[in-house]
Amino acid sequence: MKVNTMKIKELALVIISLGILNACTQKEDFIDVTKAIPPKDTTTVVNPKDTIPSFILVVNEGGFGNKNGTIGLYNSKTKIYLPDYYSSANSSSLEGGVQDYIETENLGLILVDEKIVDNDYIEFVNKNNFQSLGKIPVGAIENPRSALQVSDSIVYVTCYGFTGNYPDAYFQNNGYIAVINLKTKTLKDRIFLGKGIEKMYKIGNKVLVGNAENSGNQETAVVDITTNKKVAAINTGEDATPIGLDAQNNFWLHAGKTFYKYNSNYSSVLNSYPVESKYSQTNFVMSIDKKRIYYKKYFYDATYNEIADIKYIDLEKSPTTFEQFVNKSFYGISINPKNNQFVGGFAPTFSGAGYMINYSDKGIATDSVKVGIAPKKFIFR
């Protein structure tokens, strides 16, 4: 059984916001991104060092239980947005919410989560034209959450497994990592871990596995990718999310309402940074130059209105400081690897279109694009 990917405290907001979605859209022309470059013309040739990506894939989760998750394709040069790239390439829809999407050398993997038990699956596509190449079928996985390529031939996918009734008994079972073989496009193995496992981060041949807010799982598991076994754990006493290595090779992790800075092999805590107890923190992402950690700070007032903004940790300053970035709530955050700029997915409701908004490093909006429902992640090409 599926619950939206947003943190458990946000679930009630989704239910309140839920409306009837008109899912009927006009069929779009199929686009093959390997051929969708303008005709040769010196005025439109893209410099390989250009800071503007030619294409941006927009991962739209969709409304809770409405089977309307999509992946859109935005052409940065023509300013044209294709709302449903998969449907255009395959004449069929994904039939669920899109929890995550990653790309390997030749493949794209789409994590599709449907609220009905035994209806979740992983779709393989040719990343250059989005045509379907098969799937890990329904029934093989349950509640997929996040994907990470750990080697040339293996992708890890965290899964909640079967869940109970919200809110008291939702995380009633332990989760697992689905080990996906890219060469055969099959489920190779399962690595059983704790409850509510979600975000992952790879350091060397180890993967650190975080967990969802309110999951009750107080450890960050450490998995050896050479054996597909749990070999250690970081016990923080709180639900935790691994963030990444900074420019000084220090490892950052968030747990409860505290940021922790570890040494590079996460064996000792170098410092800890408690934040305001009134707020929760989520959507952690490190800048490409590893000098900032962006995150969303939020709480809900008495009438369940979300009060939120985006802050960042300035990792260059000593002592480390927490800075205001933009006074806005985003459902998802990504960093453009070509120019190190912040891109936010704004979801005004969970029954209508959202927006992709680009910002300068000063927190100034540079442009916005109307996209799908609940934009949560962006892939830049």
Order of alpha helices (4+ residues) and beta strands (2+ residues): alpha-beta-beta-beta-alpha-beta-beta-beta-beta-beta-beta-beta-beta-beta-beta-beta-beta-beta-beta-beta-beta-beta-beta-beta-beta-beta-beta-beta-beta-beta
